[in-house]
Amino acid sequence: MLRDFPTSKVRYESVDPLSLQPVTMLFENSAIVKVSPESAVFLKGWYRGANNMFVNQESAEIWTAKTPNVDAPPYLDIKQHVDSLRQQRDESGWDGSSN
């Protein structure tokens, strides 16, 4: 779920399930400003909606190949994916509320 964090900074940290290296996103004033490492990719909803972040596409491909019942879906650039979600939200007029 994409929500606004007005005038604040948010740091989101994850771990690449193959390499166990960190993947970090920094949001500022509701916009993503940094992804570390820059080569990080996002694997969307592979099993029951679970999402994984990887330090690079190679790591994602190796993990996908070794993980049972996971087809090779597209690996998404994290910043582009988050920006796309924000654009969809803005175009729909959704304000993040459940009503």
N, C-alpha and C positions, 0 to 999 in steps of 0.2 A: 504494500500500500504506500502510495506516495503522498506525503503530507508536507505542508509548509512548516518551516521553523523560522518564524519572523525574526529578523535581526539577530540571528544566533549562528554559532558554528556547531556542526555535528560531525563527529568522527565515527565512522563505521568500520569495524575490523572483522575480518574473516580469516580463515586458514585454508590454503590449498590442500585438499584431502590427499593428494598424492605426495607432494614435496614437503608438506607441513610448513611451508613458508607463508608469511602473512600477506594478505591483500587488504589494502586500506583505501577507503574513500573519504574525502573531506568535502562537506557541504558548507556553504556559507550563504546566508540570506536566501535560503531555499534553492540554491543552485549548486550543482556539483562542480567543484573547482579543481579537484586533484584526485587521481587514481594512482596508487602505487602498488606494484610497479606499473609503469605505463603500458606494458605488454599484457596486462591482466585481461582475462576474458571471463565471460559469464555463461553458465550452462543453465538454461531456463527449464524449470519444472520437469526434470527427468523422471521422477518417481513421486507420485502423490503430491505434486506441487513443490517438491524440494528444489532449491536452487543452490548451485555451487559456484564459487569463484576460484579461478586458477591463476597462477602467476603468468602463464602464457598458454598459447594454443597447444603447443606440444604436450605440456603437462595434462591438459584437458583431454587430448586425444588418447594418450596412454592410459589415463584413468578410465575413460569410457570403454576402451578396448578390454580392460581387465575386469570391468564391473558387469556382472551378469544382468541380463534383462534391460540393458541400456543401449538403445540405438544411438547412432552418432547424429545428434541434432545439430543445428547450427550453433556455433560458438559466437557469442555476441560481444562486441566491444562495450565495456561497462559504461563509459561516459556516453556513448551514442545511445545505448539502450535507455539509460535514465533520462536523457534529454528527450528521447522519443516518447517515453511515458508521460513526461511533463507536458509536452506539446499535445498529446491526446487528451490529457486531463483538462488543459486550458481550453481546447477546442470544444470539449463536451460541456463546459461550464460547471463541472463537478467541483465542489469546494472541499472535499475530504470528509464531509459529515456523513453519517449513516442514514440520514433522513432524506 
